[in-house]
Amino acid sequence: MNRSARNPGFASVMGMIYLVVMSALAVGFFTAVDMANNVSDNEQNIHQSLMAADQGMTFARYQLANITLPAGAIQPNLMSTIYSNLSTAFNPTGSSLNPNLGGHAPTTQGSGTTTVIQFPGKSGTSATWASADAQGGQFYVTIAQSGSNLTVTAVGQDTNAKVTPISRKEVMQYYLTPAAQIPYGLVTGGSIDVNGSLTVSNAGANDNIMSLGNPPIVASATHTATIGGDVSYTSASPNWTGVKVDTTMNSSNRNFSSHVHQLASAILPTIDTSGFTQFALNPLTQTSYSLNLAMVNVVVPANTSVTFTDCVISGVVYMEDGASVTFNGGTINGSIVQDPMANSGSITFNNDVALLPVTINNMNSTGNQLLVGTGVLPSNELNYDGTAILAPTASITFNSAGLVTPMSVAGTVVGYNLVINKNLTLAGALVGISSGIGSPVPLSINNTTSLILNTPVVTGSLPGIDENIYYPLTTTYSEQ
């Protein structure tokens, strides 16, 4: 029997079946590979978009860190103040815009607390993008108000995507650090130069310190610095010889590194004493005052030196340019401040001088003779508590004069050059601000000195100190 005659075309049918199967497999493989490529492209696109958004958030963080807001800028003028600061930062000369924004100034939508700031600014109704990198990443940033916080949204995209770019967002809130909450008990623009010994301890406040000097602390095996909390610094080459942190840990302790923190940069408080000018009422005419003399809101004339011995002063001791004051005992119920235009000055404390909150309750009860002023403070002056000394261009020296008990200071002290030769008890922070106006000057510790930090007398904004700066609230970070 002839088998080929019984199955005509069988080989052709099987060949066609195999061809169809192989073609389907080929199409399937091609589709799978193409889909994998698309998924890979999308993943890369998403990654690049998030990287661009991260660049935008970093850019926004830098800009907000360089905005210092005066007290009272909070609601409803917050957004207009921030917009004005950003516009100046992006266009400082008035003639050329920040190249990072592609020549586009910030824009706003809405008004008051519903204002939304966007940079680069919109072009009509369309978003304008800033270049994030050389690989096609772009971003724009919006800032909206949420109470006293800001909600910052950074949107990124990758323009090199093979399909339509996929945008991704990073969202984070920024919170305002009030003036009173300078996050350190001791701050200095120069090194802390320990020629005796220093102990910083906490009695209800903040015993962390920040030094922008190089090195941050100059100590030795015999001239030691014992810090109750942590040390933050900007120096690239710190030297921790003679330094203890968290009270007991020296540099050989394995946990020492968790208590010292290198900062990429830091901003010192901005001092503005113009608010105190209204209380500069009574110019002094003598070079010395002594023995139970009482005075209110006094002015030390420019380029003069005045000595106070056991006097009671209420309100403000207002120092004009070049003025020098020396206190030999006595009480100050208020603040010592420099004129906003002062370029130099000096303040020296001999014996114990009590720097207390603003009040005149003790004036008559102690039998002091009222020599200068009316004895009545302006009603709004009682609100100017919290800053004991604001002298950003003056040297301030605390001398021991053989007394062991700490000198009590009810408020924050700010000076250009600080020299501490005795124990101090502060209800506030001690700030040496030299790096803001010239070469950093060390904060000098020349004797065995104990700095005890008590709870600040004021927990709200500090008059004369503009330290309202926005910091990221990292717990609110999200990706979308």
C-alpha positions in Angstrom: 0.0 0.0 0.0 1.2 3.5 -0.9 1.2 5.5 2.5 1.9 8.9 0.8 -1.3 8.6 -1.2 -3.2 8.2 2.1 -1.9 11.5 3.7 -1.6 14.1 1.0 -0.1 17.5 2.1 0.6 16.4 5.7 4.1 17.9 5.7 2.7 21.2 4.4 0.1 21.4 7.2 2.6 20.7 9.9 5.0 23.2 8.4 2.3 25.8 8.5 1.5 25.0 12.1 5.1 25.3 13.1 5.4 28.6 11.2 2.3 30.0 13.0 3.6 28.8 16.4 7.1 30.2 15.8 5.6 33.5 14.5 3.4 33.8 17.6 6.4 33.1 19.8 8.5 35.6 18.0 5.8 38.2 18.3 5.4 37.3 22.0 9.1 37.6 22.6 9.2 40.9 20.8 6.3 42.3 22.8 7.8 41.1 26.0 11.1 42.7 25.3 9.4 45.9 24.1 7.3 45.9 27.3 10.4 45.4 29.4 12.1 48.2 27.7 9.1 50.5 28.2 8.9 49.5 31.9 12.6 50.1 32.2 12.3 53.5 30.5 9.4 54.4 32.8 11.3 53.4 35.9 14.3 55.4 34.7 12.0 58.3 33.9 10.4 58.2 37.4 13.9 58.0 39.0 15.2 60.9 37.0 12.0 62.9 37.7 12.4 62.3 41.5 16.1 63.3 41.3 15.0 66.5 39.6 12.3 67.1 42.2 15.0 66.5 44.9 17.2 69.1 43.3 14.2 71.5 43.4 13.6 70.8 47.1 17.3 71.3 47.8 17.2 74.6 46.0 14.1 75.7 47.9 15.7 74.7 51.2 18.8 76.8 50.5 16.6 79.8 49.6 14.4 79.6 52.7 17.5 79.1 54.9 18.7 82.5 53.7 15.5 84.4 54.5 15.4 86.1 57.9 12.0 87.2 58.8 11.4 90.0 61.3 9.1 89.5 64.2 5.5 90.2 63.2 5.9 88.8 59.6 3.7 85.9 60.6 0.2 86.1 59.2 -1.3 87.7 57.2 1.8 89.2 55.6 4.0 86.1 55.7 3.7 85.2 52.0 4.3 88.7 50.7 7.4 89.0 52.9 8.7 85.7 51.6 7.9 86.6 48.0 9.8 89.9 48.4 12.8 88.1 49.8 12.8 85.5 47.1 12.5 88.1 44.3 15.5 90.0 45.7 17.5 86.8 46.0 16.8 85.8 42.4 17.3 89.3 41.1 19.7 91.0 43.4 20.9 93.7 41.0 17.6 94.5 39.4 19.1 93.9 36.0 19.7 90.2 35.6 17.7 87.2 36.8 19.1 84.1 38.5 20.3 81.9 35.6 19.1 78.8 37.5 15.6 80.0 36.9 16.0 80.3 33.1 15.4 84.1 33.4 12.0 83.7 34.9 11.2 85.6 38.1 8.9 84.0 40.8 5.2 84.6 40.4 2.3 84.4 42.8 -1.3 83.3 42.7 -4.0 84.2 45.2 -3.6 86.7 48.1 -3.0 86.8 51.8 -2.7 83.5 53.5 -3.9 81.7 50.3 -1.0 83.0 48.2 1.0 80.4 46.3 4.5 81.3 45.2 6.0 79.5 42.3 9.5 79.6 40.9 10.4 79.7 38.2 7.3 81.8 37.7 4.5 80.7 35.4 4.3 81.9 31.8 0.6 82.6 31.5 -1.1 79.4 32.8 1.8 77.1 31.9 4.5 76.0 34.3 8.0 77.1 33.5 10.8 74.7 34.3 14.3 75.2 35.7 17.2 72.9 34.6 18.1 70.4 37.3 21.0 68.7 35.6 22.7 68.1 32.3 20.7 64.9 31.6 17.4 66.7 31.0 16.0 66.9 34.5 13.8 69.9 35.2 11.9 71.2 38.2 9.6 73.9 39.5 8.7 74.7 43.2 5.6 76.0 44.8 5.3 77.4 48.3 2.0 77.7 50.2 1.2 78.8 53.7 -0.1 76.4 56.4 -0.5 78.5 59.5 3.0 79.6 60.4 4.5 76.7 58.4 5.2 76.5 54.7 4.2 73.6 52.5 6.9 73.3 49.8 6.2 71.1 46.7 9.0 70.4 44.3 7.9 68.9 40.9 10.4 67.2 38.7 10.4 65.6 35.2 12.8 64.0 32.8 12.7 65.6 29.3 14.7 62.8 27.8 11.9 60.3 28.3 11.0 58.3 25.2 7.3 58.7 26.1 5.5 61.6 27.6 7.6 62.7 30.7 6.2 61.5 34.0 6.2 64.1 36.7 7.0 63.3 40.3 6.8 65.4 43.4 8.5 65.8 46.8 6.4 67.6 49.4 7.6 68.8 52.8 6.6 71.3 55.4 9.0 73.9 56.8 8.6 75.3 60.2 9.6 78.7 61.6 12.1 78.8 64.4 11.1 81.7 66.6 13.8 84.1 67.8 13.7 83.0 71.4 14.4 79.5 70.4 18.0 79.9 69.4 18.7 76.2 69.4 22.0 76.4 71.4 22.9 77.8 74.8 26.3 79.1 73.6 26.9 80.3 70.0 30.1 81.9 68.7 31.3 83.0 65.3 34.9 82.4 66.3 36.6 79.7 68.3 36.0 79.1 72.0 39.4 79.8 73.4 39.8 78.1 76.8 42.7 79.6 78.8 41.3 78.5 82.1 38.5 75.8 82.2 34.9 75.9 81.0 31.9 74.0 82.1 28.6 74.4 80.3 25.7 72.9 82.2 21.9 72.8 82.0 19.5 73.9 84.7 16.4 73.8 82.5 17.6 75.2 79.2 19.8 74.1 76.4 23.5 73.1 77.0 24.3 72.4 73.4 26.8 74.8 71.8 27.7 75.9 68.2 31.1 77.2 67.2 31.9 78.5 63.7 35.6 78.9 64.6 38.5 76.8 63.3 39.0 74.9 65.4 35.7 75.1 67.2 37.2 74.8 70.7 40.8 75.6 71.6 41.5 73.5 74.8 44.2 71.3 76.2 44.8 68.6 78.8 45.2 71.4 81.4 42.7 73.9 80.0 39.6 71.8 79.5 36.0 72.4 78.2 33.2 70.2 79.6 30.0 70.6 77.6 26.8 69.2 79.1 25.3 68.6 75.7 26.4 68.4 72.1 28.8 70.5 69.9 27.9 71.6 66.4 30.7 73.1 64.2 31.7 74.0 60.7 35.4 73.5 60.8 36.9 70.9 58.5 39.7 70.1 61.0 38.3 70.1 64.6 40.6 69.3 67.5 38.9 67.7 70.5 41.9 67.7 72.9 40.7 68.6 76.4 37.0 68.6 75.3 34.2 66.5 76.9 30.7 66.3 75.5 27.6 65.0 77.2 29.5 66.0 80.4 31.7 62.9 80.5 32.7 61.7 77.0 36.1 62.6 75.6 37.2 61.9 72.0 38.3 58.4 72.9 34.8 57.4 73.9 33.1 55.3 71.2 29.9 57.4 71.5 31.8 60.7 71.3 31.0 61.1 67.5 27.3 61.0 68.1 27.6 64.2 70.2 29.6 66.3 67.7 27.9 67.4 64.5 29.6 69.0 61.5 27.4 71.6 59.8 27.8 72.4 56.1 26.9 76.0 57.0 25.3 78.0 59.7 23.5 81.4 60.1 24.1 83.6 63.1 21.3 85.7 64.4 20.6 89.1 62.8 20.6 91.9 65.4 18.3 94.9 64.9 18.1 97.3 68.0 16.0 99.9 66.2 13.0 99.0 68.3 14.8 100.2 71.4 15.5 103.7 70.0 12.1 104.9 71.3 13.4 104.4 74.8 16.6 106.4 74.4 15.2 109.3 76.4 17.7 110.6 78.9 21.3 111.5 77.8 23.9 111.2 80.6 26.0 114.3 81.3 28.5 112.8 83.8 31.3 110.2 83.4 30.5 108.4 86.7 27.5 107.6 88.9 27.5 105.9 92.2 25.9 104.9 95.5 22.2 104.1 95.3 21.5 106.5 92.4 18.5 105.4 90.4 17.9 106.2 86.7 15.5 105.3 83.9 16.1 104.8 80.2 19.6 106.4 79.9 21.6 107.3 76.9 25.4 107.0 76.9 26.6 109.6 74.3 28.9 108.7 71.5 32.6 108.2 72.2 32.2 108.7 76.0 33.0 106.4 78.9 30.7 106.1 81.8 31.1 104.2 85.1 28.2 103.0 87.2 28.9 101.9 90.8 26.1 100.3 92.8 23.4 102.1 90.7 19.9 100.9 89.9 18.9 101.4 86.3 15.5 100.6 84.9 14.6 100.3 81.3 17.3 100.6 78.7 21.0 101.6 78.8 21.3 102.9 75.3 24.9 103.1 73.9 25.7 105.3 71.0 28.6 104.7 68.6 31.9 104.3 70.4 30.4 104.5 73.9 31.9 102.5 76.8 30.3 101.5 80.1 31.7 99.9 83.2 29.5 98.5 86.0 30.8 98.1 89.5 28.0 96.2 91.1 24.4 97.4 91.0 21.2 96.3 89.3 19.8 96.7 85.8 16.1 96.0 85.4 16.1 95.9 81.6 18.5 95.8 78.8 21.8 97.2 77.5 21.7 97.9 73.8 23.8 99.6 71.1 22.5 102.1 68.6 21.8 100.3 65.3 24.5 102.4 63.6 27.2 101.8 66.2 30.5 100.5 64.9 32.3 99.9 68.2 31.9 100.0 72.0 32.7 98.2 75.2 30.8 96.8 78.2 32.7 95.7 81.4 31.2 94.1 84.5 33.3 94.3 87.7 31.8 92.7 90.8 28.4 91.2 90.5 25.8 93.1 88.5 22.2 91.8 88.5 20.7 91.9 85.0 17.0 91.4 85.6 13.8 91.6 83.6 12.3 95.0 82.8 10.7 96.5 86.0 10.9 99.4 88.3 9.4 97.7 91.3 12.6 97.9 93.3 13.3 101.6 92.7 11.5 103.2 95.6 11.5 100.3 98.0 15.3 100.3 98.2 15.4 104.0 99.0 17.3 104.9 95.9 17.4 108.6 94.9 15.9 109.0 91.4 18.5 110.9 89.5 17.8 110.4 85.8 14.4 110.0 84.2 10.8 110.3 85.4 10.6 107.0 87.2 7.8 105.8 84.8 8.5 103.4 82.0 6.5 103.7 78.7 3.7 101.1 78.9 5.0 99.1 75.9 8.6 98.9 77.3 7.5 96.1 79.6 7.2 93.9 76.5 10.9 94.2 75.8 12.0 91.4 78.0 14.3 88.5 77.1 17.4 90.2 75.7 19.7 91.3 78.5 22.5 92.7 76.2 22.4 93.5 72.5 25.8 94.9 71.5 26.8 93.3 68.2 29.8 95.5 67.7 31.0 95.8 71.3 33.4 93.8 73.4 31.8 92.5 76.6 33.9 91.5 79.6 32.7 89.7 82.7 35.3 90.1 85.5 35.4 88.1 88.7 36.8 90.7 91.1 37.4 87.9 93.5 33.8 86.9 93.7 32.9 83.2 93.5 29.1 83.4 93.2 27.8 83.4 89.6 26.7 86.6 88.0 23.0 86.4 87.2 21.8 87.5 83.8 18.0 87.2 83.0 18.1 87.1 79.2 20.1 86.4 76.1 23.5 88.2 75.7 24.8 89.1 72.2 28.2 90.8 71.7 31.0 91.0 69.2 33.9 90.0 71.4 33.1 88.1 74.6 35.6 87.7 77.5 34.4 85.6 80.4 36.5 85.7 83.6 33.8 84.5 86.1 30.9 82.2 86.6 27.6 83.1 84.8 24.0 82.0 85.2 22.0 82.9 82.1 18.3 82.6 81.5 18.9 82.6 77.8 21.7 82.2 75.3 25.2 83.6 75.1 26.0 84.6 71.5 29.3 85.9 70.1 28.5 87.2 66.7 31.9 88.3 65.4 31.9 86.3 62.1 29.0 88.3 60.8 30.9 91.6 60.6 34.5 90.8 60.2 37.2 88.3 61.0 36.0 85.9 63.7 37.1 86.8 67.2 37.4 84.0 69.8 35.2 83.8 72.8 37.8 83.9 75.6 37.6 81.9 78.8 40.4 83.0 81.1 39.5 81.6 84.5 37.7 78.5 85.9 34.3 79.4 84.5 30.9 77.7 84.9 28.2 78.7 82.5 24.8 77.6 83.9 21.9 77.9 81.5 18.5 78.3 83.1 15.1 78.4 81.4 14.8 81.6 79.3 12.7 84.4 80.8 10.9 84.7 77.5 9.7 81.8 75.3 8.3 83.9 72.5 10.1 86.2 70.1 13.1 88.1 71.4 13.1 91.8 70.7 16.0 92.9 68.7 17.0 89.4 67.5 15.8 88.4 64.0 16.3 84.6 64.1 13.1 83.6 62.4 14.4 81.1 59.9 12.6 78.3 58.1 13.9 74.7 58.7 12.6 71.5 57.1 10.2 69.4 59.1 11.6 66.1 57.9 8.8 64.0 59.4 6.4 65.5 56.9 8.4 64.5 53.8 6.5 62.5 51.1 7.0 61.5 47.5 4.1 61.6 45.1 
